[in-house]
Amino acid sequence: MRQFEYKVEDIQLQLKTGVDFKTAMTQKLNTLGKEGWELSGVNGTIFYFKREIS
């Protein structure tokens, strides 16, 4: 049976001058994706991730 671990992150970005929100959020989500986390839900600034346990 597949098993998962879960991660809850409150993502609030402080934008640097010249960086737009979409770019900053994309970078944050891509970083988590490279660690194996898959976005499974969002509620405001709370993001829920899961990844399969090997």
SVG drawing of the C-alpha trace seen along z (x, -y; Angstrom):
<svg xmlns="http://www.w3.org/2000/svg" viewBox="-9 -48 24 50">
<polyline fill="none" stroke="black" stroke-width="0.4" points="0.0,0.0 1.3,-3.5 2.1,-5.7 2.5,-9.5 3.9,-12.2 2.4,-15.6 3.7,-19.2 1.7,-22.3 3.3,-25.7 2.1,-29.2 3.6,-30.9 3.7,-34.6 6.2,-36.1 8.1,-39.4 8.8,-40.6 12.1,-42.2 12.0,-45.3 11.4,-44.2 10.2,-40.7 6.5,-40.1 4.3,-37.8 3.8,-35.1 7.6,-34.7 8.3,-34.5 5.5,-32.0 6.6,-29.9 10.1,-29.7 8.9,-28.7 6.6,-26.0 9.3,-24.7 11.7,-24.4 9.3,-22.3 8.5,-20.2 12.2,-19.4 12.2,-18.1 9.4,-15.7 6.4,-17.6 3.2,-17.7 0.7,-20.5 -2.6,-18.9 -4.6,-21.9 -4.6,-25.6 -6.6,-27.6 -5.6,-31.3 -1.9,-31.4 -1.8,-27.8 -0.5,-25.3 -0.8,-21.6 1.7,-19.2 2.2,-15.5 4.9,-13.1 5.1,-9.3 7.2,-7.6 9.6,-5.1"/>
</svg>
